[in-house]
């Protein structure tokens, strides 16, 4: 088994730490991009396809509406109990 020096381990740790910060930063940017995309799509309505929205955008609007209704129902159940 190869022995690794403490210096090499410290260097590797620093590299991994820098890489993890980079990945987290990128993920935060992607979330912002997704939020911007989300703001551009209105709530679902039946004739969205006629207005030029793509199937992906329509599906996104449907999902968002379903999640909103789920949250509202869950909040109602918590109030009733």
C-alpha positions as CSV (number, residue, x, y, z in Angstrom):
1,X,0.0,0.0,0.0
2,X,1.3,3.4,-1.0
3,X,1.9,5.8,1.8
4,X,0.7,9.4,1.3
5,X,2.4,12.3,2.9
6,X,0.5,14.8,5.1
7,X,1.3,17.6,2.6
8,X,-0.3,15.6,-0.3
9,X,-3.4,15.0,1.9
10,X,-3.7,18.7,2.7
11,X,-3.3,19.6,-0.9
12,X,-6.0,17.1,-1.9
13,X,-8.3,18.4,0.8
14,X,-7.8,22.0,-0.4
15,X,-8.6,20.9,-4.0
16,X,-11.7,19.1,-2.9
17,X,-12.9,22.0,-0.8
18,X,-12.4,24.4,-3.7
19,X,-14.2,22.1,-6.1
20,X,-17.1,21.7,-3.7
21,X,-17.4,25.5,-3.4
22,X,-17.4,25.7,-7.2
23,X,-20.2,23.1,-7.5
24,X,-22.3,24.8,-4.8
25,X,-21.9,28.2,-6.6
26,X,-22.9,26.7,-9.9
27,X,-26.0,25.0,-8.3
28,X,-27.0,28.4,-6.8
29,X,-26.7,30.0,-10.3
30,X,-28.8,27.3,-11.8
31,X,-31.5,27.8,-9.2
32,X,-31.6,31.5,-10.1
33,X,-31.9,30.6,-13.7
34,X,-34.7,28.2,-13.0
35,X,-36.5,30.8,-10.9
36,X,-36.2,33.3,-13.8
37,X,-37.6,30.7,-16.2
38,X,-40.4,30.0,-13.8
39,X,-41.4,33.7,-13.6
40,X,-41.7,33.9,-17.4
41,X,-44.3,31.1,-17.6
42,X,-47.8,32.0,-16.5
43,X,-50.2,29.8,-14.6
44,X,-51.7,27.0,-16.7
45,X,-54.7,27.8,-18.9
46,X,-56.2,25.4,-21.5
47,X,-55.1,27.3,-24.6
48,X,-51.4,27.8,-23.8
49,X,-50.4,25.8,-26.8
50,X,-52.2,28.3,-29.1
51,X,-50.1,31.1,-27.5
52,X,-46.9,29.4,-28.5
53,X,-45.8,27.8,-25.3
54,X,-43.8,24.6,-25.7
55,X,-45.0,21.3,-24.2
56,X,-42.2,21.6,-21.6
57,X,-43.4,25.0,-20.6
58,X,-47.0,23.9,-20.4
59,X,-46.1,20.8,-18.3
60,X,-44.1,23.1,-16.0
61,X,-47.2,25.3,-15.6
62,X,-49.3,22.3,-14.8
63,X,-46.9,20.9,-12.3
64,X,-46.6,24.3,-10.6
65,X,-50.4,24.5,-10.3
66,X,-50.6,21.0,-8.9
67,X,-48.0,21.8,-6.3
68,X,-49.7,25.0,-5.3
69,X,-53.1,23.2,-4.9
70,X,-51.3,20.5,-2.8
71,X,-49.8,23.1,-0.5
72,X,-53.2,24.8,-0.1
73,X,-54.9,21.5,0.8
74,X,-52.2,20.6,3.2
75,X,-52.5,24.0,4.9
76,X,-56.3,23.5,5.1
77,X,-55.9,20.1,6.8
78,X,-53.4,21.5,9.3
79,X,-55.9,24.3,10.2
80,X,-58.8,21.9,10.6
81,X,-57.0,19.6,13.0
